[in-house]
């Protein structure tokens, strides 16, 4: 089995579904990943790819995805790719690829938060420092 690691942003709030027979929860969501590049003529370009994802782990769905994942959340997903097929209402067979999530890491940034022991609803600024990777993804590629 091949393993896929994907980092991107949630396109919308996750959909939490419960199985009718067992009541087990699962989450489905779409992750968008944008690749920036430079064309042969030197002009910058970018390509955004969407990945349909599904998480069958009830614990992960309840404790992490349902509780914390929202539209725009930055996530890192590890899983495998699976073919999905279904028959539409008009009898046409449809095919799609989806990522079956084995592990998910939420990388939410909260620049302004409040705590219970502070007076009133005054927001508090907190610095969130990104790990030093040696380069900025927003910078132009030097080649």
C-alpha positions in Angstrom: 0.0 0.0 0.0 1.2 3.5 -0.8 1.3 6.2 1.8 0.5 9.8 1.0 1.4 12.8 3.1 -0.6 16.0 2.3 -0.5 19.5 3.7 -3.1 22.0 2.9 -6.2 23.9 4.0 -9.8 22.7 4.6 -12.0 24.0 1.8 -15.1 23.9 4.0 -16.2 22.8 7.5 -15.9 19.0 7.7 -19.1 16.9 7.2 -19.7 14.6 10.2 -21.8 11.6 9.3 -23.2 8.8 11.5 -23.7 5.3 10.2 -27.4 4.3 10.5 -26.9 0.8 11.8 -24.0 1.4 14.2 -24.1 5.1 14.9 -20.3 5.3 14.3 -19.2 8.7 13.2 -16.9 9.5 10.2 -15.7 12.7 8.7 -15.5 13.7 5.1 -13.8 16.9 4.0 -11.8 18.5 1.1 -8.2 19.7 1.4 -6.8 22.2 -1.0 -3.1 22.3 -1.7 -1.5 25.1 -3.8 1.8 24.7 -5.7 3.6 27.8 -6.8 6.0 27.6 -9.7 7.7 29.8 -12.3 7.0 29.2 -16.0 9.7 29.0 -18.6 9.2 32.6 -19.6 9.8 33.7 -16.0 6.2 34.5 -15.0 5.0 33.1 -11.7 2.1 30.7 -11.7 0.2 28.6 -9.2 -2.0 25.5 -9.3 -4.5 24.5 -6.6 -5.5 20.8 -6.3 -8.4 19.6 -4.2 -8.3 16.2 -2.4 -11.5 14.5 -1.2 -10.7 12.9 2.2 -12.5 10.6 4.5 -11.7 9.6 8.1 -13.3 6.4 9.4 -11.7 6.6 12.9 -14.5 7.5 15.3 -12.1 8.7 18.0 -10.2 11.0 15.6 -13.5 12.3 14.2 -15.0 13.2 17.5 -11.9 14.4 19.4 -10.2 16.4 16.7 -12.0 16.9 13.5 -15.5 17.6 14.9 -14.1 19.7 17.8 -11.4 21.8 16.1 -11.4 21.5 12.3 -13.0 24.4 10.5 -12.9 26.0 7.0 -9.4 27.3 6.4 -7.7 25.2 9.0 -4.3 24.1 8.0 -3.9 20.3 8.2 -1.3 17.7 7.6 -2.8 14.3 6.6 -1.3 10.9 6.2 -3.2 8.2 4.5 -3.7 6.2 1.4 -5.4 6.8 -1.9 -8.5 4.7 -2.8 -10.8 4.4 -5.8 -14.4 5.4 -5.1 -17.2 4.6 -7.5 -20.9 5.0 -7.5 -23.9 4.9 -9.8 -25.7 8.2 -10.2 -29.5 8.8 -10.3 -29.4 8.6 -14.1 -27.6 5.2 -14.1 -24.2 6.6 -15.0 -21.2 5.1 -13.2 -19.0 7.8 -11.6 -15.4 7.4 -10.4 -13.3 9.4 -8.0 -10.1 9.1 -6.0 -10.2 9.9 -2.3 -7.7 9.9 0.6 -8.5 7.6 3.4 -7.1 9.4 6.5 -4.9 7.4 8.9 -3.5 10.3 10.8 -4.3 14.0 10.8 -2.5 17.0 12.4 -4.4 20.3 12.8 -2.1 23.3 12.6 -4.6 26.0 13.6 -3.2 29.5 14.3 -4.9 31.6 16.8 -3.4 35.1 16.8 -6.0 36.6 19.1 -7.4 34.6 22.0 -9.0 35.1 25.4 -8.6 33.1 28.7 -11.1 32.6 31.5 -9.0 34.3 34.2 -8.7 37.6 32.3 -11.2 40.3 32.9 -13.9 41.0 30.3 -13.9 40.1 26.6 -10.6 41.9 25.8 -8.6 39.9 23.2 -5.0 39.1 24.0 -2.3 39.2 21.3 -0.2 36.0 21.3 2.8 35.5 19.0 2.7 32.2 17.0 6.1 31.4 15.7 6.5 29.3 12.6 9.4 26.8 12.7 12.5 28.1 11.0 12.7 26.2 7.7 15.3 28.4 6.0 12.9 29.6 3.3 9.5 31.3 2.9 7.0 29.6 0.7 5.7 33.1 -0.4 9.1 34.1 -1.8 9.9 33.6 -5.5 11.8 30.4 -6.4 15.4 31.4 -7.4 15.6 29.2 -10.5 
